[in-house]
Every structure is written in C-alpha cells, then in structure tokens.
C-alpha cells in the first residue's frame, strides 16, 4: 500500500500538500543512481563544479521569496526570517563554489629518492538528513560542502517540511547539476534509517536530537561511514553585573524568541549575577510583553507558531511540569491571550525561574520560546552552572571586562562561544558541538574533513634498481 505524508500548516492545521513517501525499493534505486552519478560528478573539472554551484546559489537567491514562503507555510517560521535564511542558503552555495578547486593535499616529509603526498578525495554517495526548523537554509548549508568536494548527495528532509527541499533540487537541475547528483527522498524516520544503513552510502550529515543521532551512528557503524552530527543544545547566556545590560536584555529576548525558540543554539538558560538579577528579569519581562506573536506572514509578527502539534504539546508539558515541581512562572506559560481560541500552535514567550536546576525544564532542550533563570555570585560559580549540562553547542557571555570574557569563554564546554554577541554563523566559520551536542562540524574546514577521505601516494623517484634489503634474494 502506497504511503503518503500530509504537510500540515501549524497556523490552522490545514493540509498544505500531500506527498508520496519513498518505499524501500525507491530508496535502493535512489542510492544506486547517486553512486553512479557521483563518479561522473567527481570526474568533472573542479572549475566546472564551481560554476554549477555558483549558478545554483544565484537561482536560489532569485527564487528566495518563493522558497521562503514554502518554509513559512509548513513550519510557521516568520516570513521575514525565512527570506533571510533562503538568501543565506544562496551564500553557502557561492562560498563552496569558491572552495571546489581548493581541496589541497600535502607533500609529506619522507626519505630521499621517494615522493609522498596526500590527496583529498570524495567519499562517494553522501546522505544529508535535515531538521524541520530551518529547512531551506539547512539544505544549502549541509549539501553544498559535499557537492563541492565531489560527492553526490541524497537529502532526506523532515517529513514536516520537505517542500523547499523539492524546489531546491529542481533549481539544482536548472543550474546544471547532472541528473541524480542531488536527489531528495521524502519519508519519515524509517526512510532515514534505511538510507543510513545502506552500504553504498559512504557519509552522513545529520541534524536533530541526541537520541536520533545515536541511532544514526548505530545504523552507520556496520559499514564504517563517516558521520557528522549536529545535535541539541541547552545554551547558557551568562550576564555579569558590569555588562551592557540593555544590549544583554535584547540579546536574551532575541536568543530565545527567534523562530519561537526552535533553534539548536538558542540561549535558553539565563545565568545572571545576583546583584542585577531582579532588575534584569524585570526588564526581560517588559521586553517580552512587546514581542508580537501571530500570523507568520504578517510583517509585524516577531514570533510564529511551533512547527507541529507533537512539539507544541511537549513545550507546554515541560512548562507545566517545571511550575508544578517548584519553578516560578515569571510570565507566559501557555497560549497568548489574543490567540487563545484559534487552531494555531502558538506559545507565548515564557520565563521560568528554576529554583532547582535538576528540573527537566532546566536540563532538557525545550525547543520553544522558554527561558529558564538561574543566579550566580562568582565567576567560578557562573562557569560551573553554564557547564552543568549534557549539552555543549553554544554559549554566550556578557561583560565589559575583556580579561574576564576571555577567561570564561575559554572555560565553557561548548563548541561555539560568543562574547557580547548574539549567534553568528557563516559558511567559513566552524560550527559544531561538544558532549551530547554533536560530532564533527559541517561548516568551514571541518566540513571538508567530514565529507572527504585522505589518500596518501608514494612514488619511488630514485634512479637505478630497487635497493637490496635481503642479501641473496
């Protein structure tokens, strides 16, 4: 029986589109086509691959409004943000267009009369499994590096938000990609598992939760695939009393409210010095009250709905549990009053003062517009609180003391740390997590490592016969 997937609007619950889910037979054929196409793609001159990637980026930018609307309709992301992400996706293609002919090896020190050097070679057919929170941007960010390095790519988007992926693949063909070099497989977690375990897939990039990341590693283990994982986060924002408090408050609001908190690097744990905690939280509440929650297609809206009902109910459950177990609800905690009766999956920006940091809401990734509050007295205590988590993706520190900001940033157990700044991402900047937040990186030079393999070549260049090592042989 043919399996279908309904793409639902988080605004009103309507069916946006119905797609056929790939079955095992189709998945197998897709991988076989990808493996064959990869050899043709890798044989192209790097300059030609670069031209095609650049063309793709130009087409994505030209169609960014169309792509953005597809993401907004399926995820509830504010349209203004979707447009910005689609344009940043075009930047990824152009960046990697410039890298396609810069995959350098090394000449290796050896002994006389021999030449040894290394080459970066593609892995083969490469799998990219995407999350639902930033579909178009993640598609471009994760597929451009392996394509530039000579791999073919199969993208398995989230079943919640595959529409932009399908359009981006169409634009790739228009840009000049050979048939089957870049393919999209529509399906749920079963499709992702089948692809991860397929012996002809040689590399995997996965973005999602730690439990699913572990499942991806297990599925990839039997055939020793290279795996890059970007997993969850519970990122601290540490505020010292000498900070620019106005800027820090704005950063805290943006860091948890953007995309309704559905960002892996969201600054979801406020750790604030006791001397300024009351003032800071009071101002946070006032700023949150000005945040406009509503229709993501309205230019006046700051925060749209949660992307799906399962996640919406989980966010509300964590809030209710946090308050029932002793946390203090500072503001929010449910649907906004003006949207109380509608069908949309809206959650008001929420602040929970957690007296017990063992509470699930203080330790688990909520993935919603929910900020927890904790306090510290000393720098050492601030670092200890920030590191007291299984996650280690991002962290943010606010202080005017230049020596302190460096000390604290260096002491934090996170892969991406910021001083007096909100989240910064770019194609050339590393982005990856420590601990349960990931493995490897998919940006900058780390991405080359994740989607290539090193071949060492040795040539004997000395004149004459091979030296005699065994007498009489």
TAQUI-V26073 format. One record per residue. RES is the residue in one small letter. PSI is psi in radians with two decimals (NA if undefined). D_FIRST is the distance of its C-alpha to the first C-alpha in whole Angstrom. Layout:
BEGIN
((RES:PSI:D_FIRST) (RES:PSI:D_FIRST))
END
This chain:
BEGIN
((x:2.32:0) (x:2.29:4) (x:2.38:6) (x:2.72:10) (x:2.16:13) (x:2.22:16) (x:2.03:19) (x:2.50:22) (x:2.22:26) (x:-0.13:28) (x:-0.79:30) (x:0.05:29) (x:0.04:25) (x:2.73:24) (x:2.04:21) (x:-0.75:22) (x:2.64:19) (x:2.26:16) (x:2.64:14) (x:2.30:11) (x:2.45:11) (x:2.40:12) (x:3.14:10) (x:-0.65:12) (x:-0.79:13) (x:-0.68:14) (x:-0.77:16) (x:-0.75:18) (x:-0.66:19) (x:-0.76:20) (x:-0.73:22) (x:-0.74:23) (x:-0.68:24) (x:-0.72:26) (x:-0.71:28) (x:-0.73:29) (x:-0.56:30) (x:-0.68:32) (x:-0.68:34) (x:-0.71:35) (x:-0.79:35) (x:-0.46:38) (x:-0.28:40) (x:2.60:41) (x:2.44:44) (x:-0.61:44) (x:-0.65:45) (x:-0.73:43) (x:-0.68:40) (x:-0.77:42) (x:-0.75:42) (x:-0.75:39) (x:-0.71:38) (x:-0.76:41) (x:-0.71:40) (x:-0.81:36) (x:-0.70:38) (x:-0.72:40) (x:-0.70:37) (x:-0.75:36) (x:-0.71:39) (x:-0.58:39) (x:0.34:36) (x:-0.62:36) (x:-0.75:36) (x:-0.80:33) (x:-0.72:31) (x:-0.73:33) (x:-0.64:32) (x:-0.75:28) (x:-0.72:29) (x:-0.73:31) (x:-0.63:28) (x:-0.40:26) (x:-0.31:28) (x:0.08:31) (x:2.40:33) (x:2.32:37) (x:-0.65:37) (x:-0.74:40) (x:-0.67:39) (x:-0.70:35) (x:-0.79:38) (x:-0.69:40) (x:-0.66:37) (x:-0.70:36) (x:-0.64:39) (x:-0.56:40) (x:-0.70:37) (x:-0.64:38) (x:-0.67:41) (x:-0.77:39) (x:-0.72:38) (x:-0.67:42) (x:-0.85:43) (x:-0.35:41) (x:-0.67:42) (x:-0.29:46) (x:-0.23:45) (x:-0.51:43) (x:0.38:46) (x:0.66:48) (x:1.44:46) (x:2.50:49) (x:-2.86:50) (x:2.56:53) (x:2.28:56) (x:2.37:57) (x:2.28:60) (x:-2.41:61) (x:2.96:64) (x:2.66:66) (x:0.34:65) (x:2.54:62) (x:2.13:59) (x:2.39:56) (x:2.88:54) (x:2.71:50) (x:2.54:47) (x:2.07:44) (x:2.60:41) (x:2.74:37) (x:-0.67:35) (x:-2.28:32) (x:2.23:29) (x:2.39:29) (x:2.31:26) (x:2.08:27) (x:2.13:25) (x:2.69:26) (x:3.08:27) (x:-0.10:26) (x:-0.41:30) (x:1.19:31) (x:-0.94:28) (x:-0.77:30) (x:-0.79:33) (x:-0.67:32) (x:-0.89:30) (x:-0.72:33) (x:-0.64:35) (x:-0.44:33) (x:-0.45:32) (x:-0.79:35) (x:-0.88:37) (x:-0.58:35) (x:-0.78:35) (x:-0.56:38) (x:0.01:39) (x:0.15:37) (x:2.68:33) (x:2.74:30) (x:2.32:28) (x:2.17:24) (x:2.19:24) (x:1.69:21) (x:2.88:22) (x:2.50:22) (x:-0.26:19) (x:-0.44:21) (x:1.04:23) (x:-0.04:22) (x:-0.77:23) (x:-0.55:26) (x:-0.77:25) (x:-0.70:23) (x:-0.70:27) (x:-0.62:29) (x:-0.64:27) (x:-0.74:28) (x:-0.54:31) (x:-0.72:31) (x:-0.73:31) (x:-0.57:33) (x:-0.27:36) (x:0.07:36) (x:2.35:33) (x:2.66:32) (x:2.37:29) (x:0.03:26) (x:-0.62:29) (x:1.98:27) (x:2.74:24) (x:2.31:21) (x:2.12:18) (x:2.25:16) (x:3.12:15) (x:-2.74:16) (x:-0.48:18) (x:-0.68:16) (x:-0.73:16) (x:-0.71:19) (x:-0.72:20) (x:-0.70:18) (x:-0.74:21) (x:-0.65:24) (x:-0.14:23) (x:2.27:23) (x:-0.38:26) (x:-0.12:27) (x:2.19:27) (x:-0.19:30) (x:2.64:31) (x:2.34:29) (x:2.10:30) (x:2.39:29) (x:2.16:30) (x:-2.60:29) (x:2.73:30) (x:-0.75:32) (x:-0.73:30) (x:-0.60:27) (x:-0.69:29) (x:-0.68:30) (x:-0.66:27) (x:-0.78:27) (x:-0.75:30) (x:-0.73:29) (x:-0.56:26) (x:-0.23:28) (x:-0.68:31) (x:-0.55:30) (x:0.26:31) (x:0.84:33) (x:2.65:32) (x:2.35:34) (x:2.31:33) (x:2.23:34) (x:2.23:33) (x:1.95:34) (x:-2.67:34) (x:3.14:35) (x:2.72:39) (x:1.17:41) (x:2.29:44) (x:2.59:47) (x:1.94:50) (x:2.14:53) (x:2.03:56) (x:2.77:60) (x:-0.36:62) (x:0.11:64) (x:2.80:61) (x:1.63:61) (x:-0.57:59) (x:-0.81:58) (x:-0.69:56) (x:-0.67:55) (x:-0.80:54) (x:-0.68:52) (x:-0.70:50) (x:-0.70:49) (x:-0.89:48) (x:-0.65:46) (x:-0.41:45) (x:-0.39:43) (x:-0.45:42) (x:2.34:40) (x:0.61:37) (x:0.59:37) (x:0.12:38) (x:1.06:34) (x:2.30:36) (x:-0.53:36) (x:0.32:40) (x:2.43:41) (x:1.51:44) (x:-0.14:43) (x:1.87:46) (x:2.15:50) (x:1.82:52) (x:2.50:56) (x:2.47:59) (x:-0.53:61) (x:-0.45:64) (x:0.12:62) (x:-0.84:58) (x:-0.83:59) (x:-0.77:60) (x:-0.82:57) (x:-0.66:55) (x:-0.75:57) (x:-0.64:56) (x:-0.79:53) (x:-0.75:52) (x:-0.70:54) (x:-0.73:52) (x:-0.59:49) (x:-0.33:50) (x:-0.14:50) (x:2.24:46) (x:2.06:45) (x:2.28:41) (x:-2.64:39) (x:2.07:37) (x:-0.28:36) (x:-0.07:37) (x:2.20:40) (x:-0.32:43) (x:-0.19:45) (x:2.39:42) (x:-0.67:42) (x:2.20:39) (x:-2.84:36) (x:2.92:33) (x:2.59:31) (x:-0.52:28) (x:2.80:26) (x:-0.66:26) (x:-0.79:26) (x:-0.66:29) (x:-0.82:31) (x:-0.58:31) (x:-0.74:32) (x:-0.84:34) (x:-0.65:36) (x:-0.73:35) (x:-0.67:37) (x:-0.87:40) (x:-0.75:41) (x:-0.68:41) (x:-0.71:43) (x:-0.74:46) (x:-0.53:45) (x:0.16:46) (x:-0.14:49) (x:2.71:48) (x:2.15:50) (x:1.93:48) (x:-0.72:50) (x:2.86:48) (x:-2.44:45) (x:-0.07:42) (x:-2.65:40) (x:2.55:39) (x:2.56:42) (x:-0.70:44) (x:-0.14:43) (x:0.32:40) (x:-0.55:40) (x:-0.13:38) (x:3.03:35) (x:-0.20:32) (x:2.71:32) (x:1.06:32) (x:2.43:35) (x:2.23:37) (x:2.53:41) (x:2.29:43) (x:2.43:44) (x:2.21:47) (x:2.09:47) (x:1.90:50) (x:1.87:49) (x:-0.40:52) (x:1.88:50) (x:0.01:48) (x:-0.14:46) (x:2.49:44) (x:-0.68:41) (x:-0.42:41) (x:-0.24:44) (x:-0.52:42) (x:2.66:38) (x:2.02:37) (x:-0.71:36) (x:0.87:35) (x:3.06:36) (x:1.08:40) (x:2.08:41) (x:2.22:45) (x:2.71:46) (x:2.29:50) (x:2.90:52) (x:2.74:56) (x:2.84:58) (x:-0.69:62) (x:2.83:62) (x:-0.72:61) (x:-0.69:60) (x:-0.68:58) (x:-0.78:56) (x:-0.75:55) (x:-0.75:54) (x:-0.75:52) (x:-0.63:50) (x:-0.09:49) (x:1.19:48) (x:2.68:45) (x:-0.29:42) (x:2.82:41) (x:0.94:43) (x:-1.11:42) (x:2.86:44) (x:2.66:47) (x:2.34:50) (x:2.35:54) (x:2.02:56) (x:2.61:60) (x:-0.14:63) (x:1.89:64) (x:-0.61:63) (x:-0.75:64) (x:-0.76:62) (x:-0.67:59) (x:-0.75:59) (x:-0.83:60) (x:-0.76:57) (x:-0.68:54) (x:-0.47:55) (x:-0.27:55) (x:2.42:51) (x:1.31:49) (x:2.62:46) (x:-0.41:45) (x:1.91:46) (x:2.57:49) (x:2.38:51) (x:2.10:54) (x:0.77:55) (x:2.64:52) (x:-3.11:48) (x:2.28:45) (x:2.23:46) (x:2.53:43) (x:2.73:44) (x:-0.65:42) (x:-0.09:45) (x:2.29:46) (x:2.54:44) (x:1.90:42) (x:2.86:40) (x:2.83:41) (x:2.96:43) (x:-2.28:42) (x:0.16:38) (x:0.03:38) (x:-3.09:37) (x:2.08:38) (x:-3.00:39) (x:2.64:39) (x:0.26:37) (x:2.72:40) (x:-2.64:44) (x:-0.50:45) (x:-0.58:42) (x:-0.65:39) (x:-0.76:41) (x:-0.66:41) (x:-0.35:38) (x:0.38:36) (x:2.96:39) (x:2.59:40) (x:2.21:44) (x:2.24:46) (x:2.29:49) (x:2.32:51) (x:2.27:55) (x:2.35:57) (x:2.11:61) (x:0.05:63) (x:2.66:66) (x:2.74:69) (x:-3.03:69) (x:2.79:68) (x:2.33:66) (x:2.54:68) (x:2.01:69) (x:-0.58:68) (x:1.97:68) (x:2.31:72) (x:0.02:72) (x:NA:68))
END
